[in-house]
């Protein structure tokens, strides 16, 4: 039996990649970058906003914007290691929200004039994965000491 998606996910008019989770792959003791791809698949301009659970751990660029019909944007999300805290998978999430943006409106103006909940909203869970070490090449010389 298949259950219906939450109401907010049914109304989500942007195509997002990855869809359900964002995985940061690399050394969790440094900075790790991940990318979110947003595409407007609705028939009108959409203002979007991306939020996270901890602004001190994650930087989102751009965090807000407007997408015309069919337009795609790549959002760079950076995780930064702080206070000797090893991050936990499935603890944090990103929220992606969108509303219709009238012609000629700025992103800030569209959100300021909007009342009520966003037209669409989606939550992405955050996971961390260590980078796999690649095996040395067959023709690589071993250093001699």
Long-range contacts (C-beta under 8 A, 24 or more apart in sequence): 8-117, 8-118, 8-120, 8-121, 8-122, 9-120, 9-121, 9-122, 11-119, 11-120, 12-96, 12-98, 12-120, 12-121, 12-122, 13-40, 13-41, 13-42, 13-46, 13-98, 13-119, 13-120, 14-38, 14-39, 14-40, 14-41, 14-42, 14-46, 14-48, 14-67, 14-96, 14-98, 14-120, 15-39, 15-40, 15-41, 16-96, 16-122, 16-124, 18-124, 20-124, 20-125, 21-124, 21-125, 21-126, 21-127, 22-77, 22-94, 22-124, 22-125, 22-126, 22-127, 23-126, 23-127, 23-128, 23-129, 24-79, 24-87, 24-126, 24-127, 24-128, 24-129, 25-128, 25-129, 25-130, 25-131, 26-130, 26-131, 27-130, 27-131, 28-79, 28-81, 28-86, 28-87, 28-128, 28-130, 29-81, 30-81, 31-78, 31-79, 31-80, 31-81, 32-78, 32-79, 32-128, 33-76, 33-77, 33-78, 33-79, 34-76, 34-77, 34-78, 34-79, 35-74, 35-75, 35-76, 35-77, 36-74, 36-75, 36-77, 36-94, 36-96, 36-124, 37-72, 37-73, 37-74, 37-75, 38-67, 38-72, 38-73, 38-74, 38-75, 38-96, 39-67, 39-70, 39-71, 39-72, 40-67, 40-68, 40-69, 40-70, 40-71, 40-72, 41-70, 42-69, 42-100, 43-69, 44-69, 44-100, 44-101, 45-69, 45-100, 45-101, 45-102, 45-103, 45-105, 46-98, 46-99, 46-100, 46-101, 46-119, 47-98, 47-99, 47-100, 47-101, 47-105, 47-107, 47-110, 47-111, 47-114, 48-96, 48-97, 48-98, 49-96, 49-97, 49-98, 49-111, 49-118, 50-75, 50-77, 50-94, 50-95, 50-96, 50-97, 51-94, 51-95, 51-97, 52-77, 52-92, 52-93, 52-94, 52-95, 53-91, 53-92, 53-93, 53-94, 54-92, 56-80, 56-82, 57-82, 57-87, 57-92, 58-92, 58-94, 60-94, 64-107, 64-108, 64-111, 65-107, 66-101, 66-105, 66-106, 66-107, 66-110, 79-128, 87-126, 87-128, 88-128, 89-126, 89-127, 89-128, 89-129, 90-125, 90-126, 90-127, 91-126, 92-125, 92-126, 93-123, 93-124, 93-125, 93-126, 94-123, 94-124, 94-126, 95-121, 95-122, 95-123, 95-124, 96-121, 96-122, 96-123, 96-124, 97-121
